[in-house]
């Protein structure tokens, strides 16, 4: 007993010393010490109940489980961006999961089943799972310099294989990925060898105290594992997905019982909403005249035309597509706190205003709420090769009748990772010393070309009265647009609006308001309010003060938010 107590004391002292070296905070405060005390007592109880020798080959694999659930997460915590995240007590779930897992397998290894392949296999599986979780967490930390954010699990669950490959190729260095995978495989083999080596000393008999401690260990492990990576993040992401599905389920009932539109006249011409992807206005000459490369030759010319209104202080409301578009095209935004029970969409408003609605996309629908809203359009058109050349949408536009009034959403791939895949072979590449930036800028230039073709077709053939182009979010050249390492680069997006001469003549006040508000701050979760105002479809989801075409537009730099209300845009304007 004394020898085991000394062994646990040395082990815990080593773990806490490592935490101090890693930079964790409040190590010796009660909230930091208590999890170590609880974990140590659990291991000591297991050793006592099973009459075990902790310093033995049979016990070593079980103790490795404890180390895998503490040291990697301590290392990341100690270097986290937030001081609050660096507190040692924040890994309580991982520490107790590792301690309970170690105690469970200590007793199991010294049970009558200890020398069997079943126990060895289960122990090897838990070791590999522990290694895998630590591996993914570490790669994320090295990539973004911060702890894994729960919001980043949502696109992981919703994305497709092609997008995952594009992300890995475009964001994680191949040398790092190869080294990590090779190291992971070596550790897996070492874990299996460790378990195999300990089988010779395994085996024993059950005791009543041993059974009790085993059950307690299982209960603790199950409870705290659900609050550890990745199960915690998966649980939170699935909760968001359920909320998205629920909003869709109640939408039809909501339209029947609550939704009413106050129309200001009849439909005029056709309306187009072009949703961009990962476009950073700082890389667009039309929005940032000081940018060294001319990435937007067409938009730079259009900016000086009386039909166009450019808004250089526009921000995304979030940094990921699903969480952004679900606000952009609905009445929910960061300011009105509207419940999903009152969900109303641009498609609903356009239909009520007398438009035939179209949703034309170059994306694979992988967001439940956007996918649901998309399907409510009168016509849903997916290009033949989704995620391919955006020029495919030009062919789709040819299928829209010239007669009637149409509200058309065009969802382009824009500058989605990998940037080099976003423009065709032969398109002039914008030179640069940095290949990544060169490819990104070229994708911006190709989007400029596509926007020109779309706008010309909409104006000359499809009698457009209103065209709006806005990106879902922006892009940081180092951290892309994940939430793990937030920068305002991820939120600075382009927005421009075209109004036909006839529309401006009939709605002088709206045109004057747009011109007056060009220098105002705007967030793209207010696209709904602005487009509803432009098509004359007032409803309970729209707020006059959030409509750029209204004289009452009132969002100030001090009030403007991003990241669903967690960040103040004023911080980027200081």
C-alpha positions as CSV (number, residue, x, y, z in Angstrom):
1,X,0.0,0.0,0.0
2,X,2.8,2.4,0.9
3,X,4.6,1.6,-2.3
4,X,1.5,2.2,-4.4
5,X,0.8,5.5,-2.5
6,X,4.4,6.7,-3.2
7,X,4.0,5.7,-6.9
8,X,0.8,7.7,-7.3
9,X,2.3,10.7,-5.5
10,X,5.3,10.6,-7.8
11,X,3.0,10.3,-10.9
12,X,0.7,13.1,-9.8
13,X,3.7,15.3,-8.9
14,X,5.1,14.7,-12.4
15,X,1.8,15.5,-14.1
16,X,1.4,18.7,-12.1
17,X,5.0,19.7,-12.8
18,X,4.4,19.2,-16.5
19,X,1.3,21.4,-16.2
20,X,3.4,24.2,-14.7
21,X,6.0,23.9,-17.5
22,X,3.2,24.0,-20.1
23,X,2.0,27.3,-18.6
24,X,-1.3,26.2,-17.0
25,X,-2.7,28.5,-14.3
26,X,-4.0,28.1,-10.7
27,X,-2.3,24.7,-10.4
28,X,-2.1,24.8,-6.6
29,X,-5.5,26.3,-6.0
30,X,-8.3,24.0,-4.8
31,X,-10.1,23.9,-8.1
32,X,-6.8,22.8,-9.7
33,X,-5.7,20.3,-7.0
34,X,-9.0,18.6,-6.3
35,X,-9.2,16.7,-9.6
36,X,-5.7,15.4,-9.1
37,X,-6.6,14.3,-5.6
38,X,-9.8,12.6,-6.8
39,X,-7.9,10.9,-9.6
40,X,-5.1,9.8,-7.3
41,X,-7.6,8.4,-4.7
42,X,-9.5,6.5,-7.5
43,X,-6.2,4.8,-8.6
44,X,-5.3,4.1,-5.0
45,X,-8.7,2.6,-4.4
46,X,-8.3,0.4,-7.5
47,X,-4.8,-0.8,-6.3
48,X,-6.2,-1.6,-2.9
49,X,-9.4,-3.3,-4.0
50,X,-7.5,-5.5,-6.5
51,X,-4.4,-6.0,-4.4
52,X,-2.4,-4.6,-7.4
53,X,1.1,-3.5,-7.9
54,X,1.0,-0.3,-9.9
55,X,4.7,-0.4,-10.8
56,X,4.3,-3.4,-13.1
57,X,4.2,-4.3,-16.8
58,X,0.5,-5.2,-16.5
59,X,-0.4,-1.8,-15.0
60,X,1.7,0.3,-17.4
61,X,-0.9,0.4,-20.4
62,X,-3.6,1.5,-18.0
63,X,-1.5,4.3,-16.6
64,X,-0.7,5.4,-20.2
65,X,-4.4,6.1,-20.5
66,X,-4.2,8.6,-17.7
67,X,-1.2,10.3,-19.3
68,X,-2.9,10.5,-22.7
69,X,-5.9,12.2,-21.2
70,X,-3.9,14.8,-19.3
71,X,-0.6,15.8,-20.8
72,X,-1.7,16.6,-24.4
73,X,-4.6,18.7,-23.2
74,X,-2.5,20.4,-20.6
75,X,0.0,21.3,-23.2
76,X,-2.7,23.0,-25.4
77,X,-4.4,24.6,-22.4
78,X,-1.1,26.1,-21.2
79,X,-0.7,28.0,-24.5
80,X,-4.3,28.9,-25.1
81,X,-5.2,32.5,-26.2
82,X,-7.5,33.2,-23.3
83,X,-6.2,33.4,-19.8
84,X,-9.4,31.8,-18.6
85,X,-8.8,28.8,-20.9
86,X,-5.3,28.3,-19.4
87,X,-6.7,27.3,-16.0
88,X,-5.7,23.7,-15.1
89,X,-9.2,23.0,-13.8
90,X,-10.6,23.3,-17.3
91,X,-9.3,19.8,-18.0
92,X,-11.2,18.3,-15.2
93,X,-13.3,16.1,-17.6
94,X,-10.2,14.8,-19.3
95,X,-8.3,14.2,-16.1
96,X,-11.1,12.2,-14.4
97,X,-11.9,10.3,-17.6
98,X,-8.2,9.3,-17.8
99,X,-8.1,8.4,-14.1
100,X,-11.3,6.4,-14.2
101,X,-10.2,4.7,-17.4
102,X,-6.9,3.8,-15.9
103,X,-8.6,2.4,-12.7
104,X,-11.1,0.4,-14.7
105,X,-8.4,-1.3,-16.8
106,X,-6.1,-1.8,-13.8
107,X,-8.8,-3.9,-12.2
108,X,-9.9,-5.5,-15.5
109,X,-6.3,-6.5,-16.3
110,X,-6.0,-8.2,-12.9
111,X,-9.3,-9.9,-13.1
112,X,-9.9,-13.5,-14.3
113,X,-10.3,-12.1,-17.8
114,X,-7.0,-10.1,-17.6
115,X,-4.9,-12.4,-19.7
116,X,-7.5,-12.8,-22.5
117,X,-7.5,-11.2,-25.9
118,X,-10.8,-9.6,-25.1
119,X,-9.5,-7.4,-22.4
120,X,-6.3,-6.7,-24.3
121,X,-8.3,-5.7,-27.3
122,X,-10.5,-3.4,-25.3
123,X,-7.5,-1.8,-23.6
124,X,-5.8,-1.4,-27.0
125,X,-9.0,0.2,-28.5
126,X,-9.2,2.8,-25.6
127,X,-5.5,3.5,-26.0
128,X,-5.9,4.1,-29.7
129,X,-9.0,6.2,-29.2
130,X,-7.1,8.3,-26.6
131,X,-4.2,8.7,-29.0
132,X,-6.5,9.6,-31.9
133,X,-8.3,12.3,-29.9
134,X,-5.1,13.8,-28.7
135,X,-3.7,13.6,-32.2
136,X,-6.6,15.5,-33.8
137,X,-6.7,18.1,-30.9
138,X,-2.9,18.7,-31.3
139,X,-3.1,19.1,-35.1
140,X,-5.9,21.6,-34.7
141,X,-3.9,23.5,-32.0
142,X,-0.8,23.7,-34.2
143,X,-2.9,24.9,-37.1
144,X,-5.0,27.6,-35.3
145,X,-2.9,28.3,-32.2
146,X,-6.0,27.8,-30.0
147,X,-8.2,25.2,-28.4
148,X,-10.7,23.3,-30.4
149,X,-13.9,25.3,-30.7
150,X,-17.3,23.5,-30.5
151,X,-18.5,25.6,-33.5
152,X,-15.9,24.0,-35.7
153,X,-17.5,20.6,-35.2
154,X,-20.7,21.6,-37.0
155,X,-19.1,21.9,-40.4
156,X,-17.1,18.7,-39.8
157,X,-20.4,16.8,-39.3
158,X,-22.1,18.6,-42.2
159,X,-19.3,18.6,-44.8
160,X,-18.6,16.2,-47.6
161,X,-15.5,14.1,-48.4
162,X,-14.4,16.4,-51.2
163,X,-14.5,19.5,-48.9
164,X,-12.5,17.7,-46.2
165,X,-9.8,16.8,-48.7
166,X,-9.7,20.4,-50.0
167,X,-9.3,21.7,-46.4
168,X,-6.5,19.3,-45.6
169,X,-4.7,20.1,-48.8
170,X,-5.2,23.8,-48.5
171,X,-4.7,24.5,-44.8
172,X,-2.5,21.8,-43.2
173,X,1.1,21.5,-44.4
174,X,1.7,18.1,-45.9
175,X,4.9,17.7,-44.0
176,X,3.1,18.3,-40.7
177,X,0.3,15.9,-41.7
178,X,2.6,13.2,-42.8
179,X,4.8,13.5,-39.7
180,X,1.8,13.4,-37.4
181,X,0.2,10.4,-39.1
182,X,3.5,8.6,-39.1
183,X,4.0,9.4,-35.4
184,X,0.4,8.4,-34.7
185,X,0.9,5.0,-36.3
186,X,4.1,4.4,-34.4
187,X,2.4,5.2,-31.1
188,X,-0.5,2.9,-32.0
189,X,1.9,0.0,-32.6
190,X,3.8,0.9,-29.4
191,X,0.4,0.8,-27.5
192,X,-0.5,-2.6,-28.9
193,X,3.0,-3.9,-28.0
194,X,2.7,-2.5,-24.5
195,X,-0.7,-4.2,-24.0
196,X,0.7,-7.4,-25.4
197,X,3.8,-7.3,-23.1
198,X,1.6,-6.8,-20.0
199,X,-0.6,-9.8,-20.7
200,X,2.0,-12.1,-19.2
201,X,1.5,-10.6,-15.8
202,X,-2.3,-10.1,-16.2
203,X,-4.9,-12.2,-14.5
204,X,-6.2,-12.7,-11.0
205,X,-9.6,-13.0,-9.3
206,X,-12.5,-10.7,-8.5
207,X,-13.1,-9.3,-5.1
208,X,-16.1,-7.5,-3.8
209,X,-14.2,-4.2,-3.3
210,X,-12.7,-4.7,-6.8
211,X,-16.2,-5.0,-8.4
212,X,-17.4,-1.9,-6.5
213,X,-14.5,0.2,-7.6
214,X,-14.8,-1.1,-11.2
215,X,-18.5,0.0,-11.3
216,X,-17.6,3.4,-9.8
217,X,-14.8,3.8,-12.4
218,X,-17.1,3.0,-15.3
219,X,-19.7,5.5,-14.0
220,X,-17.1,8.3,-13.7
221,X,-15.6,7.5,-17.1
222,X,-19.0,7.5,-18.9
223,X,-20.1,10.7,-17.2
224,X,-16.9,12.7,-17.8
225,X,-16.1,11.3,-21.3
226,X,-19.2,13.1,-22.6
227,X,-17.6,16.4,-21.6
228,X,-14.3,15.6,-23.3
229,X,-13.1,16.1,-26.8
230,X,-14.5,15.1,-29.3
231,X,-17.8,13.8,-27.7
232,X,-18.5,17.2,-26.1
233,X,-18.1,19.0,-29.4
234,X,-20.1,16.4,-31.3
235,X,-22.9,16.7,-28.7
236,X,-23.1,20.5,-29.0
237,X,-22.9,20.3,-32.8
238,X,-25.8,17.8,-32.9
239,X,-27.8,20.0,-30.7
240,X,-27.4,22.8,-33.2
241,X,-28.4,20.4,-36.0
242,X,-31.5,19.4,-34.1
243,X,-32.4,23.1,-33.7
244,X,-32.0,23.6,-37.4
245,X,-34.2,20.7,-38.1
246,X,-36.8,21.9,-35.6
247,X,-36.9,25.3,-37.3
248,X,-37.8,23.5,-40.6
249,X,-40.4,21.4,-38.9
250,X,-42.3,24.4,-37.5
251,X,-41.8,26.6,-40.6
252,X,-45.0,25.5,-42.5
253,X,-47.2,25.9,-39.4
254,X,-45.6,29.3,-38.8
255,X,-46.4,30.5,-42.3
256,X,-50.0,29.4,-42.0
257,X,-50.7,30.9,-38.6
258,X,-48.4,33.9,-38.2
259,X,-46.8,35.2,-41.4
260,X,-48.2,38.3,-43.0
261,X,-46.7,40.6,-45.6
262,X,-47.6,44.3,-46.1
263,X,-46.9,44.9,-49.8
264,X,-45.8,48.2,-51.2
265,X,-46.9,47.9,-54.8
266,X,-46.4,45.1,-57.4
267,X,-43.3,43.2,-58.4
268,X,-40.9,45.2,-60.6
269,X,-38.4,43.4,-62.9
270,X,-36.3,40.6,-61.4
271,X,-34.3,40.4,-58.2
272,X,-31.0,38.6,-57.9
273,X,-29.1,37.7,-54.7
274,X,-25.6,36.5,-55.4
275,X,-24.1,34.8,-52.4
276,X,-20.3,34.8,-52.5
277,X,-17.9,32.4,-50.7
278,X,-14.9,33.3,-48.6
279,X,-14.4,36.7,-50.2
280,X,-12.2,39.1,-48.3
281,X,-12.8,42.7,-49.3
282,X,-9.3,43.7,-48.2
283,X,-8.1,41.6,-51.2
284,X,-10.5,43.4,-53.6
285,X,-9.2,46.6,-55.3
286,X,-12.8,47.8,-55.6
287,X,-13.2,47.9,-51.8
288,X,-9.6,48.5,-50.9
289,X,-8.0,50.9,-53.4
290,X,-4.6,50.5,-51.6
291,X,-4.4,46.8,-52.4
292,X,-1.4,46.3,-54.6
293,X,-3.0,43.9,-57.1
294,X,-6.0,44.7,-59.4
295,X,-8.1,41.7,-58.4
296,X,-11.5,43.3,-59.4
297,X,-11.1,45.2,-62.6
298,X,-14.8,45.1,-63.5
299,X,-16.1,46.0,-60.0
300,X,-13.6,48.8,-59.8
301,X,-15.2,50.4,-62.8
302,X,-18.7,49.7,-61.6
303,X,-18.1,51.3,-58.3
304,X,-18.2,54.7,-60.1
305,X,-21.5,54.0,-61.9
306,X,-24.7,55.6,-60.6
307,X,-26.5,52.3,-60.7
308,X,-24.1,50.7,-58.2
309,X,-23.8,51.2,-54.4
310,X,-20.7,49.8,-52.7
311,X,-20.5,49.2,-48.9
312,X,-16.9,49.0,-47.7
313,X,-17.8,48.5,-44.0
314,X,-19.7,45.3,-44.4
315,X,-19.0,42.3,-42.0
316,X,-20.1,38.7,-41.8
317,X,-22.2,37.8,-38.8
318,X,-20.2,34.6,-38.4
319,X,-17.2,32.9,-39.9
320,X,-18.8,29.7,-41.3
321,X,-21.2,29.2,-44.1
322,X,-24.0,27.3,-42.3
323,X,-24.2,29.7,-39.4
324,X,-24.1,32.8,-41.6
325,X,-26.5,32.0,-44.4
326,X,-29.1,30.7,-41.9
327,X,-29.2,34.3,-40.6
328,X,-28.6,36.1,-43.9
329,X,-31.8,34.7,-45.6
330,X,-34.0,34.7,-42.5
331,X,-35.5,37.2,-40.1
332,X,-33.2,36.1,-37.3
333,X,-30.2,38.2,-36.6
334,X,-27.8,39.2,-33.9
335,X,-29.8,42.2,-32.8
336,X,-33.5,41.1,-32.7
337,X,-33.1,37.8,-30.9
338,X,-36.0,36.4,-32.9
339,X,-37.0,32.9,-31.9
340,X,-36.8,30.1,-34.6
341,X,-40.5,29.6,-33.8
342,X,-41.1,32.7,-35.9
343,X,-38.8,31.7,-38.7
344,X,-39.5,33.6,-41.9
345,X,-37.3,33.6,-45.0
346,X,-36.5,35.6,-48.1
347,X,-38.2,32.9,-50.1
348,X,-41.4,33.4,-48.1
349,X,-41.3,37.1,-48.5
350,X,-40.5,37.0,-52.2
351,X,-43.3,34.5,-52.9
352,X,-45.8,36.7,-50.9
353,X,-44.7,39.7,-53.0
354,X,-45.6,37.9,-56.2
355,X,-42.2,36.6,-57.4
356,X,-41.4,33.2,-58.7
357,X,-38.5,32.0,-56.6
358,X,-35.3,30.3,-57.7
359,X,-32.4,28.8,-55.8
360,X,-29.5,28.1,-58.1
361,X,-26.4,26.6,-56.4
362,X,-22.9,25.4,-57.1
363,X,-22.7,24.0,-53.6
364,X,-23.6,20.6,-52.2
365,X,-26.4,21.2,-49.7
366,X,-24.9,20.1,-46.3
367,X,-26.6,22.5,-43.9
368,X,-30.0,21.4,-42.7
369,X,-31.6,24.8,-42.3
370,X,-30.2,26.3,-45.6
371,X,-31.0,23.0,-47.4
372,X,-34.6,23.2,-46.1
373,X,-35.1,26.8,-47.1
374,X,-33.5,26.1,-50.5
375,X,-36.1,23.4,-51.1
376,X,-39.0,25.8,-50.4
377,X,-38.2,27.8,-53.6
378,X,-40.4,27.2,-56.6
379,X,-37.4,26.1,-58.6
380,X,-34.2,24.5,-57.2
381,X,-31.4,24.1,-59.6
382,X,-28.1,22.4,-58.8
383,X,-25.3,22.7,-61.4
384,X,-24.2,19.5,-63.2
385,X,-20.8,19.4,-61.4
386,X,-21.3,20.9,-57.9
387,X,-18.3,22.7,-56.4
388,X,-16.9,23.1,-59.9
389,X,-16.6,26.1,-62.1
390,X,-19.0,28.9,-61.2
391,X,-19.5,29.5,-64.9
392,X,-22.0,26.7,-64.7
393,X,-24.5,29.1,-63.1
394,X,-24.4,31.3,-66.2
395,X,-25.9,28.4,-68.1
396,X,-28.5,28.0,-65.3
397,X,-29.5,31.6,-65.7
398,X,-30.4,30.9,-69.4
399,X,-33.2,28.6,-68.1
400,X,-34.9,31.4,-66.3
401,X,-37.9,32.7,-68.4
402,X,-37.7,36.3,-69.5
403,X,-41.4,36.7,-68.8
404,X,-42.8,37.1,-65.3
405,X,-41.2,38.3,-62.1
406,X,-38.4,36.2,-60.6
407,X,-36.5,36.3,-57.3
408,X,-33.2,34.4,-57.9
409,X,-30.6,33.3,-55.5
410,X,-27.2,32.4,-57.1
411,X,-24.9,30.6,-54.6
412,X,-21.3,30.6,-56.0
413,X,-18.2,28.7,-54.9
414,X,-16.1,32.0,-55.1
415,X,-12.9,31.5,-53.2
416,X,-13.6,28.4,-51.2
417,X,-10.6,26.2,-50.3
418,X,-8.7,25.1,-52.3
419,X,-8.3,28.5,-54.0
420,X,-6.4,27.0,-57.0
421,X,-9.5,24.9,-57.9
422,X,-11.7,28.0,-58.2
423,X,-10.6,29.2,-61.6
424,X,-10.2,27.3,-64.8
425,X,-6.9,26.4,-66.5
426,X,-5.8,29.3,-68.7
427,X,-7.3,32.0,-66.6
428,X,-4.6,34.7,-66.0
429,X,-2.9,34.0,-62.6
430,X,-2.1,37.0,-60.4
431,X,1.6,36.7,-59.6
432,X,3.1,36.9,-56.1
433,X,5.8,35.5,-53.9
434,X,3.3,33.6,-51.8
435,X,1.6,30.8,-53.7
436,X,-1.4,30.7,-51.4
437,X,-2.1,34.4,-51.7
438,X,-1.5,34.3,-55.4
439,X,-4.1,31.6,-55.8
440,X,-6.5,33.3,-53.5
441,X,-6.2,36.6,-55.4
442,X,-6.7,34.8,-58.7
443,X,-9.9,33.2,-57.4
444,X,-11.1,36.7,-56.4
445,X,-10.3,37.9,-59.9
446,X,-12.2,35.0,-61.5
447,X,-15.2,35.8,-59.2
448,X,-15.0,39.3,-60.6
449,X,-15.2,37.9,-64.1
450,X,-18.2,35.7,-63.1
451,X,-20.0,38.6,-61.4
452,X,-19.5,40.7,-64.6
453,X,-21.1,37.9,-66.7
454,X,-23.9,37.4,-64.2
455,X,-24.7,41.0,-64.0
456,X,-24.7,41.6,-67.7
457,X,-27.0,38.6,-68.3
458,X,-29.3,39.8,-65.5
459,X,-29.5,43.3,-66.8
460,X,-29.6,42.7,-70.5
461,X,-31.6,39.6,-70.7
462,X,-33.5,39.1,-67.5
463,X,-34.6,42.7,-66.8
464,X,-33.0,42.9,-63.4
465,X,-34.3,45.7,-61.1
466,X,-32.2,44.8,-58.1
467,X,-28.9,42.8,-57.8
468,X,-27.2,42.2,-54.5
469,X,-23.7,40.6,-54.2
470,X,-22.6,39.7,-50.7
471,X,-20.2,37.0,-49.3
472,X,-21.1,34.6,-46.6
473,X,-17.8,35.2,-44.7
474,X,-14.3,36.3,-45.4
475,X,-10.9,34.5,-45.3
476,X,-7.8,34.8,-43.2
477,X,-4.7,33.8,-45.2
478,X,-3.3,31.9,-42.3
479,X,-6.3,30.6,-40.3
480,X,-8.9,30.5,-43.1
481,X,-12.2,31.0,-41.4
482,X,-12.4,28.5,-38.5
483,X,-13.5,29.7,-35.1
484,X,-10.4,28.3,-33.4
485,X,-8.3,31.4,-34.1
486,X,-10.7,34.3,-34.8
487,X,-9.5,37.3,-36.6
488,X,-11.5,40.2,-38.1
489,X,-10.0,39.2,-41.5
490,X,-12.5,36.4,-41.4
491,X,-15.4,38.8,-41.3
492,X,-14.5,41.7,-43.7
493,X,-16.7,40.9,-46.7
494,X,-17.8,42.7,-49.9
495,X,-21.3,44.0,-50.5
496,X,-22.7,45.9,-53.4
497,X,-26.2,46.6,-54.7
498,X,-27.3,47.4,-58.2
499,X,-30.6,49.3,-58.9
500,X,-31.8,49.7,-62.4
501,X,-32.4,53.3,-63.6
502,X,-36.1,52.7,-63.8
503,X,-36.2,51.3,-60.2
504,X,-34.2,54.4,-59.0
505,X,-36.6,56.7,-60.7
506,X,-39.6,55.1,-59.1
507,X,-38.0,54.7,-55.7
508,X,-35.8,57.8,-55.3
509,X,-36.0,57.6,-51.5
510,X,-34.6,54.1,-51.4
511,X,-31.8,54.9,-53.9
512,X,-30.9,58.1,-51.9
513,X,-30.9,56.1,-48.6
514,X,-28.5,53.5,-50.1
515,X,-26.2,56.2,-51.3
516,X,-26.3,58.0,-47.9
517,X,-25.5,54.7,-46.1
518,X,-22.6,53.6,-48.2
519,X,-20.1,54.6,-45.5
520,X,-22.2,52.9,-42.7
521,X,-21.3,49.7,-41.0
522,X,-23.4,46.7,-42.0
523,X,-23.6,43.0,-41.1
524,X,-24.8,40.4,-43.5
525,X,-27.4,39.0,-41.2
526,X,-29.4,42.1,-42.2
527,X,-29.5,41.1,-45.9
528,X,-33.1,39.9,-45.2
529,X,-34.2,43.3,-43.9
530,X,-32.6,45.2,-46.8
531,X,-33.9,42.9,-49.6
532,X,-37.4,42.8,-48.1
533,X,-37.3,46.6,-48.1
534,X,-36.1,46.7,-51.7
535,X,-38.9,44.3,-53.0
536,X,-41.5,46.1,-50.8
537,X,-42.4,43.1,-48.7
538,X,-42.6,44.4,-45.1
539,X,-43.2,41.7,-42.5
540,X,-42.7,40.9,-38.8
541,X,-39.2,39.5,-39.6
542,X,-38.0,42.9,-41.0
543,X,-36.9,45.8,-39.0
544,X,-36.8,49.2,-40.6
545,X,-33.7,50.3,-38.7
546,X,-31.7,47.4,-40.3
547,X,-32.7,48.1,-43.9
548,X,-30.0,50.0,-45.8
549,X,-32.6,51.3,-48.3
550,X,-34.6,52.9,-45.5
551,X,-34.1,56.5,-44.3
552,X,-34.4,55.0,-40.7
553,X,-31.3,52.7,-41.0
554,X,-29.6,53.1,-37.6
555,X,-27.0,50.4,-37.0
556,X,-23.9,52.1,-35.6
557,X,-20.3,51.0,-35.3
558,X,-20.7,50.8,-31.6
559,X,-23.7,48.5,-31.8
560,X,-22.5,46.3,-34.7
561,X,-21.6,42.7,-33.8
562,X,-20.2,39.6,-35.3
563,X,-19.7,35.9,-34.2
564,X,-23.4,35.8,-33.4
565,X,-23.1,38.7,-30.9
566,X,-19.8,37.7,-29.2
567,X,-17.5,40.2,-30.9
568,X,-17.9,44.0,-31.3
569,X,-17.0,45.3,-34.7
570,X,-15.9,48.6,-33.1
571,X,-12.8,46.7,-32.0
572,X,-11.8,46.4,-35.7
573,X,-12.3,50.1,-36.4
574,X,-10.1,51.5,-33.6
